[in-house]
Amino acid sequence: MRETGFNLGKRALGPRGFARWPFGAGMTIYGPMTKPTLKPVPNTARPSPDEAMEAVRTLIAWAGDNPDREGLKDTPKRVINAYREWFRGYDEDPAEVLSRVFEDVSGYDDMVILREIDVESHCEHHIAPFLGKAWVAYLPTDKVVGISKLVKVVEIFAKRLQTQETMTAQIADAIEDSLKPRGCAVMIDAVHQCMSTRGVHHPDVSTITTQFTGEFKTNPALQDRFLRVIGK
């Protein structure tokens, strides 16, 4: 497998759950690891903007159009700028976002729930958007985190090439690692453009994924309460 991944220092990430290790001339091997955290790839390891724009020109020509015609001349630049925005999560670390916590919670030990967080992500199989909502909850122990930080964690993982299943699990893992709560619950409900605009062409089908940890996983009554509160 030729190396196309990310240089992540202590915690290298290949396919979900696998560490990345250099092996010979430009090659990479992967081995199991726990709780990977994706870090930014160095700029030196990325193609240059000119190389990226040339790749877009190639795709335009492959699609059957002329990349030099008036309406498409600036499209490669627009596309790489859009990619910077759509995939900015590769330059952000969820552990850093969740590192500032508040320990004065006055004994609060019930659920903290955020409802209907916007999810705008891209499927790693077709680089097609999937759009929906996320619901996130955790049971604090002796510390809480600013609620905007939980929204930010969802955004970080959404702004990467993903499967919805992987993103759901990664959000829960990040909260577990940083906050050490008594339990965590994550639900995502999204519509995938790779299925609604191509392939089977079913625009009204949404995909729901859930991940429960700790007491949310072991206590069915708590899990049911979470689902009732979010209206699912």
Backbone as CSV, one residue per row, in Angstrom:
resi,resn,N_x,N_y,N_z,CA_x,CA_y,CA_z,C_x,C_y,C_z
1,MET,0.857,-1.197,0.000,0.000,0.000,0.000,0.883,1.234,0.000
2,ARG,0.835,1.999,-1.082,1.661,3.197,-1.144,1.135,4.250,-0.189
3,GLU,2.036,4.958,0.437,1.658,5.917,1.470,0.866,7.076,0.891
4,THR,-0.368,7.239,1.347,-1.187,8.386,0.964,-1.848,8.998,2.177
5,GLY,-1.401,8.583,3.365,-2.080,9.004,4.586,-1.454,10.223,5.212
6,PHE,-1.432,10.234,6.538,-1.089,11.440,7.260,0.030,11.147,8.244
7,ASN,0.956,12.090,8.372,2.025,11.957,9.344,1.507,12.508,10.663
8,LEU,1.249,11.606,11.621,0.516,12.012,12.803,1.339,11.960,14.082
9,GLY,2.644,11.737,13.976,3.452,11.741,15.188,3.135,10.547,16.066
10,LYS,2.796,10.819,17.358,2.586,9.746,18.305,1.426,8.851,17.920
11,ARG,0.375,9.446,17.407,-0.802,8.659,17.064,-1.034,8.757,15.573
12,ALA,-0.498,7.809,14.829,-0.661,7.815,13.381,-1.924,7.059,13.021
13,LEU,-2.615,7.550,11.998,-3.892,6.963,11.640,-3.918,6.569,10.188
14,GLY,-4.220,5.313,9.935,-4.513,4.849,8.587,-6.001,4.596,8.516
15,PRO,-6.426,3.412,8.017,-7.830,3.064,8.127,-8.238,3.074,9.586
16,ARG,-9.506,3.305,9.900,-9.936,3.491,11.285,-9.482,2.325,12.158
17,GLY,-8.816,2.680,13.283,-8.374,1.675,14.219,-7.019,1.077,13.912
18,PHE,-6.294,1.600,12.906,-5.003,1.046,12.552,-3.944,2.127,12.581
19,ALA,-2.796,1.797,13.160,-1.669,2.721,13.173,-0.913,2.625,11.860
20,ARG,-0.222,3.689,11.517,0.497,3.783,10.257,1.988,3.817,10.553
21,TRP,2.738,2.927,9.908,4.175,2.852,10.153,4.910,2.842,8.808
22,PRO,5.967,3.669,8.640,6.728,3.659,7.382,7.426,2.318,7.192
23,PHE,7.486,1.839,5.936,8.085,0.537,5.670,8.722,0.566,4.287
24,GLY,9.989,0.920,4.228,10.682,0.885,2.966,10.369,2.082,2.087
25,ALA,10.765,1.967,0.824,10.728,3.093,-0.105,9.313,3.525,-0.432
26,GLY,8.867,4.528,0.283,7.574,5.103,-0.007,6.388,4.219,0.322
27,MET,6.614,3.162,1.109,5.537,2.244,1.419,5.129,2.396,2.877
28,THR,3.918,1.943,3.201,3.387,2.060,4.554,2.715,0.760,4.941
29,ILE,2.896,0.342,6.205,2.131,-0.784,6.720,1.266,-0.277,7.853
30,TYR,0.220,-1.032,8.181,-0.732,-0.620,9.194,-0.832,-1.703,10.256
31,GLY,-0.935,-1.283,11.515,-1.118,-2.216,12.615,-2.167,-1.708,13.572
32,PRO,-2.789,-2.598,14.360,-3.876,-2.170,15.243,-3.419,-1.145,16.261
33,MET,-4.320,-0.241,16.609,-4.077,0.711,17.680,-5.420,1.030,18.312
34,THR,-5.392,1.736,19.423,-6.633,2.098,20.095,-6.827,3.597,20.042
35,LYS,-8.084,4.012,19.891,-8.483,5.417,19.975,-7.595,6.345,19.154
36,PRO,-7.535,6.188,17.817,-6.669,7.076,17.026,-7.178,8.509,17.026
37,THR,-6.244,9.447,16.999,-6.581,10.861,16.885,-5.846,11.423,15.687
38,LEU,-6.588,11.912,14.711,-5.985,12.388,13.483,-5.405,13.776,13.659
39,LYS,-4.149,13.936,13.277,-3.467,15.214,13.332,-3.220,15.736,11.913
40,PRO,-2.844,17.008,11.765,-2.651,17.565,10.426,-1.503,16.892,9.677
41,VAL,-1.641,16.823,8.363,-0.535,16.369,7.530,0.357,17.569,7.229
42,PRO,1.690,17.404,7.284,2.569,18.544,6.986,2.341,19.056,5.570
43,ASN,2.474,20.369,5.391,2.284,20.950,4.067,3.226,20.353,3.030
44,THR,4.426,19.934,3.468,5.397,19.387,2.528,4.947,18.047,1.964
45,ALA,4.023,17.358,2.640,3.563,16.061,2.175,2.356,16.167,1.253
46,ARG,1.814,17.359,1.105,0.646,17.554,0.263,1.055,18.033,-1.132
47,PRO,0.231,17.711,-2.135,0.488,18.306,-3.450,0.405,19.823,-3.369
48,SER,1.089,20.486,-4.279,1.029,21.944,-4.324,-0.330,22.378,-4.870
49,PRO,-0.725,23.647,-4.637,-1.966,24.137,-5.250,-1.983,23.976,-6.759
50,ASP,-0.849,24.211,-7.411,-0.805,24.053,-8.866,-1.060,22.609,-9.270
51,GLU,-0.484,21.664,-8.525,-0.711,20.250,-8.828,-2.170,19.878,-8.619
52,ALA,-2.758,20.411,-7.545,-4.165,20.123,-7.280,-5.056,20.698,-8.371
53,MET,-4.762,21.931,-8.817,-5.572,22.541,-9.868,-5.428,21.783,-11.186
54,GLU,-4.239,21.270,-11.461,-4.052,20.487,-12.677,-4.867,19.192,-12.621
55,ALA,-4.972,18.617,-11.426,-5.799,17.420,-11.273,-7.269,17.727,-11.560
56,VAL,-7.733,18.898,-11.135,-9.119,19.296,-11.419,-9.314,19.484,-12.923
57,ARG,-8.348,20.103,-13.578,-8.426,20.277,-15.031,-8.536,18.921,-15.731
58,THR,-7.787,17.947,-15.241,-7.835,16.605,-15.826,-9.222,15.992,-15.677
59,LEU,-9.821,16.153,-14.503,-11.159,15.603,-14.281,-12.210,16.289,-15.156
60,ILE,-12.065,17.606,-15.335,-12.996,18.318,-16.221,-12.889,17.771,-17.640
61,ALA,-11.660,17.583,-18.112,-11.461,17.041,-19.454,-11.989,15.612,-19.530
62,TRP,-11.768,14.820,-18.497,-12.267,13.438,-18.487,-13.793,13.400,-18.529
63,ALA,-14.437,14.387,-17.876,-15.895,14.451,-17.893,-16.427,14.810,-19.281
64,GLY,-15.568,15.356,-20.147,-15.983,15.641,-21.513,-16.041,17.113,-21.864
65,ASP,-15.557,17.977,-20.975,-15.615,19.414,-21.257,-14.212,19.966,-21.462
66,ASN,-14.154,21.219,-21.836,-12.886,21.893,-22.123,-12.505,22.767,-20.929
67,PRO,-11.462,22.403,-20.177,-11.097,23.197,-19.009,-10.609,24.598,-19.331
68,ASP,-10.365,24.882,-20.614,-9.889,26.205,-21.013,-11.006,27.126,-21.471
69,ARG,-12.236,26.646,-21.527,-13.295,27.544,-21.975,-13.626,28.553,-20.876
70,GLU,-14.281,29.642,-21.275,-14.460,30.804,-20.403,-15.068,30.442,-19.056
71,GLY,-16.135,29.651,-19.058,-16.828,29.358,-17.802,-16.081,28.434,-16.866
72,LEU,-15.038,27.755,-17.366,-14.321,26.769,-16.556,-12.886,27.166,-16.229
73,LYS,-12.403,28.278,-16.785,-10.991,28.631,-16.586,-10.630,28.804,-15.117
74,ASP,-11.527,29.373,-14.337,-11.232,29.603,-12.918,-11.772,28.500,-12.010
75,THR,-12.395,27.484,-12.602,-12.993,26.415,-11.790,-11.957,25.653,-10.959
76,PRO,-10.793,25.285,-11.499,-9.820,24.567,-10.657,-9.461,25.321,-9.373
77,LYS,-9.269,26.629,-9.474,-8.950,27.418,-8.282,-10.118,27.414,-7.306
78,ARG,-11.347,27.546,-7.837,-12.521,27.520,-6.969,-12.641,26.164,-6.264
79,VAL,-12.340,25.093,-7.000,-12.473,23.754,-6.424,-11.481,23.539,-5.288
80,ILE,-10.220,23.927,-5.468,-9.271,23.681,-4.383,-9.567,24.571,-3.173
81,ASN,-10.115,25.763,-3.411,-10.536,26.601,-2.287,-11.714,25.959,-1.551
82,ALA,-12.632,25.361,-2.311,-13.749,24.664,-1.693,-13.247,23.463,-0.891
83,TYR,-12.250,22.743,-1.424,-11.688,21.604,-0.701,-11.060,22.042,0.615
84,ARG,-10.403,23.199,0.619,-9.820,23.701,1.870,-10.900,23.869,2.940
85,GLU,-12.075,24.348,2.513,-13.168,24.551,3.458,-13.833,23.236,3.829
86,TRP,-14.139,22.421,2.829,-14.849,21.167,3.092,-14.038,20.211,3.951
87,PHE,-12.709,20.238,3.823,-11.869,19.257,4.498,-10.910,19.892,5.495
88,ARG,-11.330,21.002,6.081,-10.468,21.684,7.042,-10.281,20.875,8.329
89,GLY,-11.089,19.856,8.538,-10.943,19.025,9.733,-9.616,18.302,9.819
90,TYR,-8.933,18.141,8.670,-7.618,17.505,8.701,-6.573,18.383,9.388
91,ASP,-6.850,19.668,9.528,-5.911,20.583,10.159,-6.269,20.896,11.608
92,GLU,-7.231,20.161,12.161,-7.695,20.441,13.518,-7.676,19.169,14.356
93,ASP,-7.454,19.342,15.646,-7.314,18.214,16.568,-8.438,18.256,17.604
94,PRO,-9.351,17.279,17.603,-10.454,17.296,18.570,-9.991,17.231,20.024
95,ALA,-8.852,16.564,20.280,-8.353,16.494,21.648,-7.987,17.878,22.171
96,GLU,-7.432,18.707,21.301,-7.087,20.075,21.709,-8.350,20.885,21.990
97,VAL,-9.371,20.703,21.146,-10.625,21.430,21.330,-11.263,21.079,22.672
98,LEU,-11.166,19.813,23.069,-11.806,19.353,24.312,-10.900,19.461,25.537
99,SER,-9.721,20.065,25.370,-8.758,20.074,26.468,-9.109,21.059,27.579
100,ARG,-9.888,22.112,27.278,-10.255,23.076,28.308,-11.583,22.661,28.934
101,VAL,-11.529,22.286,30.199,-12.724,21.802,30.883,-12.991,22.651,32.124
102,PHE,-14.197,22.497,32.671,-14.608,23.216,33.870,-14.954,22.195,34.947
103,GLU,-14.270,22.316,36.095,-14.455,21.329,37.156,-15.478,21.755,38.200
104,ASP,-15.877,23.003,38.190,-16.882,23.479,39.141,-18.266,23.234,38.546
105,VAL,-18.825,22.054,38.808,-20.133,21.693,38.251,-21.200,21.603,39.337
106,SER,-20.857,21.942,40.581,-21.813,21.979,41.705,-22.585,20.678,41.855
107,GLY,-21.909,19.579,41.605,-22.533,18.281,41.803,-23.400,17.806,40.658
108,TYR,-23.453,18.527,39.552,-24.296,18.106,38.427,-23.796,16.776,37.868
109,ASP,-24.710,15.805,37.758,-24.299,14.484,37.281,-25.292,13.869,36.304
110,ASP,-26.178,14.686,35.731,-27.150,14.171,34.773,-26.655,14.418,33.350
111,MET,-27.473,14.042,32.380,-27.069,14.152,30.982,-26.842,15.603,30.547
112,VAL,-25.849,15.786,29.706,-25.664,17.015,28.940,-25.934,16.636,27.493
113,ILE,-26.935,17.264,26.877,-27.376,16.870,25.537,-27.345,18.070,24.602
114,LEU,-26.781,17.883,23.430,-26.865,18.872,22.359,-27.681,18.262,21.233
115,ARG,-28.695,19.003,20.782,-29.617,18.496,19.783,-29.416,19.171,18.434
116,GLU,-29.595,18.403,17.380,-29.673,18.895,16.006,-28.469,19.754,15.605
117,ILE,-27.288,19.211,15.802,-26.066,19.842,15.307,-25.977,19.570,13.801
118,ASP,-25.776,20.615,13.030,-25.675,20.432,11.575,-24.460,19.576,11.224
119,VAL,-24.673,18.641,10.316,-23.593,17.790,9.811,-23.483,17.992,8.308
120,GLU,-22.323,18.428,7.861,-22.023,18.568,6.433,-20.710,17.833,6.194
121,SER,-20.809,16.651,5.595,-19.613,15.843,5.405,-19.575,15.297,3.989
122,HIS,-18.525,14.523,3.692,-18.359,13.929,2.365,-18.011,12.451,2.513
123,CYS,-18.721,11.643,1.754,-18.483,10.204,1.744,-17.101,9.904,1.149
124,GLU,-16.353,9.049,1.815,-15.010,8.738,1.338,-15.025,7.848,0.089
125,HIS,-16.164,7.271,-0.244,-16.225,6.378,-1.397,-16.406,7.135,-2.716
126,HIS,-17.194,8.216,-2.709,-17.460,8.953,-3.935,-17.144,10.454,-3.810
127,ILE,-16.701,10.895,-2.633,-16.495,12.325,-2.337,-17.781,13.096,-2.627
128,ALA,-18.905,12.464,-2.302,-20.210,13.104,-2.448,-20.683,13.550,-1.069
129,PRO,-21.401,14.658,-0.990,-21.841,15.150,0.321,-22.847,14.214,0.989
130,PHE,-22.798,14.175,2.314,-23.953,13.691,3.069,-24.267,14.726,4.143
131,LEU,-25.554,15.035,4.253,-26.024,16.162,5.048,-27.062,15.691,6.049
132,GLY,-26.978,16.204,7.268,-27.963,15.806,8.261,-27.762,16.496,9.590
133,LYS,-28.125,15.789,10.655,-28.060,16.316,12.014,-27.388,15.298,12.939
134,ALA,-26.779,15.839,13.991,-26.178,14.995,15.028,-26.751,15.364,16.382
135,TRP,-26.888,14.363,17.246,-27.289,14.555,18.631,-26.192,13.930,19.492
136,VAL,-25.718,14.683,20.470,-24.592,14.239,21.297,-24.951,14.426,22.769
137,ALA,-24.655,13.413,23.582,-24.898,13.506,25.026,-23.768,12.822,25.775
138,TYR,-23.526,13.302,27.000,-22.587,12.596,27.868,-23.015,12.784,29.313
139,LEU,-22.558,11.874,30.161,-22.806,11.932,31.602,-21.511,12.352,32.279
140,PRO,-21.407,13.593,32.751,-20.140,14.065,33.317,-19.796,13.360,34.622
141,THR,-18.512,13.308,34.883,-18.041,12.818,36.178,-17.741,14.037,37.048
142,ASP,-16.516,14.550,36.970,-16.142,15.703,37.791,-15.801,16.928,36.959
143,LYS,-16.125,16.883,35.649,-15.795,18.023,34.804,-16.721,18.040,33.593
144,VAL,-16.911,19.260,33.064,-17.699,19.440,31.848,-16.882,20.281,30.877
145,VAL,-17.358,20.327,29.632,-16.691,21.110,28.603,-17.700,22.096,28.027
146,GLY,-17.218,23.225,27.540,-18.112,24.184,26.916,-18.910,23.535,25.791
147,ILE,-20.213,23.814,25.728,-21.055,23.103,24.772,-20.645,23.397,23.327
148,SER,-20.107,24.580,23.073,-19.672,24.875,21.702,-18.525,23.962,21.277
149,LYS,-17.762,23.455,22.243,-16.645,22.563,21.921,-17.156,21.228,21.395
150,LEU,-18.299,20.775,21.899,-18.875,19.536,21.390,-19.341,19.712,19.948
151,VAL,-19.916,20.877,19.657,-20.297,21.176,18.275,-19.054,21.182,17.391
152,LYS,-17.985,21.769,17.889,-16.742,21.848,17.122,-16.177,20.462,16.830
153,VAL,-16.269,19.555,17.785,-15.774,18.196,17.568,-16.557,17.511,16.446
154,VAL,-17.866,17.686,16.443,-18.670,17.139,15.351,-18.201,17.726,14.021
155,GLU,-17.977,19.030,13.985,-17.534,19.686,12.750,-16.180,19.166,12.287
156,ILE,-15.266,18.969,13.214,-13.919,18.504,12.846,-13.998,17.170,12.121
157,PHE,-14.713,16.222,12.712,-14.793,14.910,12.070,-15.631,14.942,10.806
158,ALA,-16.623,15.842,10.755,-17.433,15.954,9.538,-16.623,16.527,8.379
159,LYS,-15.656,17.394,8.683,-14.879,18.043,7.631,-13.675,17.195,7.239
160,ARG,-13.920,15.903,7.070,-12.938,14.952,6.577,-13.679,13.948,5.703
161,LEU,-12.964,13.283,4.835,-13.583,12.197,4.091,-13.934,11.083,5.076
162,GLN,-15.185,10.625,5.026,-15.698,9.789,6.093,-16.695,8.776,5.571
163,THR,-16.947,7.748,6.392,-18.227,7.070,6.368,-18.989,7.562,7.592
164,GLN,-20.295,7.529,7.512,-21.094,8.009,8.652,-20.859,7.141,9.878
165,GLU,-20.678,5.838,9.663,-20.437,4.941,10.787,-19.144,5.294,11.520
166,THR,-18.088,5.556,10.738,-16.805,5.920,11.334,-16.902,7.235,12.095
167,MET,-17.552,8.227,11.487,-17.665,9.535,12.134,-18.405,9.431,13.462
168,THR,-19.482,8.648,13.489,-20.251,8.478,14.725,-19.375,7.914,15.833
169,ALA,-18.606,6.889,15.507,-17.727,6.277,16.502,-16.595,7.208,16.915
170,GLN,-16.032,7.970,15.961,-14.921,8.866,16.285,-15.355,9.988,17.223
171,ILE,-16.548,10.526,17.020,-17.049,11.570,17.921,-17.157,11.031,19.338
172,ALA,-17.731,9.839,19.479,-17.855,9.233,20.811,-16.487,8.957,21.415
173,ASP,-15.556,8.446,20.608,-14.209,8.158,21.117,-13.509,9.421,21.610
174,ALA,-13.651,10.517,20.866,-12.996,11.761,21.262,-13.538,12.269,22.595
175,ILE,-14.853,12.190,22.786,-15.462,12.629,24.049,-15.021,11.713,25.185
176,GLU,-15.009,10.405,24.932,-14.565,9.447,25.952,-13.123,9.718,26.363
177,ASP,-12.252,9.889,25.389,-10.824,10.081,25.678,-10.563,11.337,26.486
178,SER,-11.251,12.422,26.141,-10.929,13.725,26.729,-11.653,13.979,28.044
179,LEU,-12.912,13.589,28.137,-13.724,13.950,29.307,-13.853,12.828,30.323
180,LYS,-13.556,11.585,29.906,-13.720,10.424,30.789,-15.101,10.434,31.460
181,PRO,-16.171,10.555,30.670,-17.513,10.614,31.263,-17.958,9.229,31.724
182,ARG,-19.091,9.188,32.405,-19.674,7.897,32.782,-20.327,7.211,31.593
183,GLY,-20.540,7.969,30.549,-21.100,7.406,29.336,-21.297,8.484,28.295
184,CYS,-21.433,8.059,27.057,-21.580,8.994,25.942,-22.559,8.393,24.942
185,ALA,-23.345,9.247,24.295,-24.285,8.813,23.260,-24.172,9.747,22.064
186,VAL,-24.098,9.169,20.875,-24.028,9.942,19.642,-24.999,9.338,18.637
187,MET,-25.812,10.175,18.018,-26.675,9.751,16.916,-26.519,10.723,15.763
188,ILE,-26.434,10.184,14.547,-26.388,10.997,13.333,-27.458,10.485,12.373
189,ASP,-28.196,11.412,11.801,-29.218,11.105,10.810,-28.902,11.947,9.573
190,ALA,-28.569,11.297,8.456,-28.092,12.041,7.287,-28.577,11.414,5.986
191,VAL,-28.667,12.263,4.964,-29.010,11.837,3.608,-27.736,11.886,2.765
192,HIS,-27.448,10.798,2.069,-26.205,10.655,1.312,-26.455,10.917,-0.166
193,GLN,-25.763,11.933,-0.692,-25.940,12.280,-2.098,-25.396,11.196,-3.032
194,CYS,-24.494,10.357,-2.545,-23.989,9.276,-3.387,-25.076,8.247,-3.670
195,MET,-26.142,8.268,-2.868,-27.255,7.354,-3.102,-28.463,8.075,-3.689
196,SER,-28.575,9.384,-3.436,-29.751,10.111,-3.916,-29.560,10.714,-5.297
197,THR,-28.312,10.996,-5.707,-28.088,11.624,-7.011,-27.392,10.700,-8.005
198,ARG,-27.060,9.497,-7.585,-26.421,8.511,-8.467,-26.832,7.118,-7.971
199,GLY,-26.359,6.106,-8.650,-26.628,4.746,-8.189,-28.111,4.426,-8.173
200,VAL,-28.647,4.145,-6.987,-30.051,3.730,-6.870,-31.031,4.895,-6.964
201,HIS,-30.549,6.127,-6.829,-31.391,7.334,-6.961,-32.610,7.293,-6.032
202,HIS,-32.343,7.201,-4.732,-33.417,7.263,-3.734,-33.176,8.479,-2.842
203,PRO,-33.741,9.629,-3.187,-33.431,10.874,-2.464,-34.063,10.981,-1.087
204,ASP,-35.047,10.158,-0.778,-35.761,10.308,0.489,-35.313,9.325,1.565
205,VAL,-34.227,8.616,1.323,-33.723,7.652,2.297,-32.655,8.316,3.163
206,SER,-32.830,8.266,4.477,-31.806,8.773,5.384,-31.169,7.608,6.132
207,THR,-29.956,7.828,6.580,-29.201,6.812,7.314,-29.028,7.274,8.754
208,ILE,-29.350,6.402,9.704,-29.209,6.709,11.130,-28.140,5.798,11.718
209,THR,-27.173,6.403,12.395,-26.137,5.644,13.100,-26.084,6.094,14.553
210,THR,-25.785,5.162,15.443,-25.683,5.472,16.870,-24.440,4.834,17.455
211,GLN,-23.929,5.461,18.494,-22.828,4.887,19.270,-23.074,5.206,20.733
212,PHE,-23.115,4.165,21.577,-23.332,4.330,23.004,-22.151,3.738,23.763
213,THR,-21.701,4.457,24.791,-20.619,3.961,25.630,-21.030,4.073,27.096
214,GLY,-20.302,3.368,27.957,-20.516,3.476,29.393,-21.944,3.161,29.795
215,GLU,-22.511,4.013,30.641,-23.852,3.774,31.163,-24.922,3.843,30.080
216,PHE,-24.678,4.611,29.030,-25.642,4.637,27.931,-25.726,3.278,27.239
217,LYS,-24.630,2.515,27.286,-24.615,1.211,26.643,-25.148,0.120,27.553
218,THR,-24.875,0.251,28.854,-25.248,-0.810,29.794,-26.611,-0.608,30.433
219,ASN,-27.170,0.598,30.363,-28.446,0.909,31.002,-29.494,1.216,29.929
220,PRO,-30.331,0.245,29.557,-31.329,0.470,28.504,-32.296,1.611,28.833
221,ALA,-32.610,1.796,30.122,-33.532,2.871,30.490,-32.915,4.237,30.189
222,LEU,-31.630,4.395,30.441,-30.941,5.659,30.148,-30.867,5.890,28.644
223,GLN,-30.594,4.826,27.912,-30.549,4.923,26.454,-31.916,5.332,25.903
224,ASP,-32.978,4.726,26.436,-34.331,5.085,25.995,-34.655,6.538,26.338
225,ARG,-34.204,6.988,27.508,-34.458,8.367,27.902,-33.775,9.333,26.952
226,PHE,-32.539,9.039,26.573,-31.823,9.868,25.602,-32.615,9.945,24.296
227,LEU,-33.086,8.811,23.805,-33.819,8.783,22.538,-35.131,9.534,22.636
228,ARG,-35.788,9.468,23.792,-37.035,10.202,23.969,-36.780,11.708,23.988
229,VAL,-35.738,12.115,24.697,-35.443,13.547,24.820,-35.128,14.164,23.464
230,ILE,-34.411,13.419,22.594,-34.072,13.977,21.283,-35.176,13.757,20.270
231,GLY,-36.244,13.061,20.695,-37.402,12.904,19.821,-37.254,11.809,18.787
232,LYS,-36.485,10.772,19.116,-36.271,9.668,18.163,-36.858,8.363,18.693
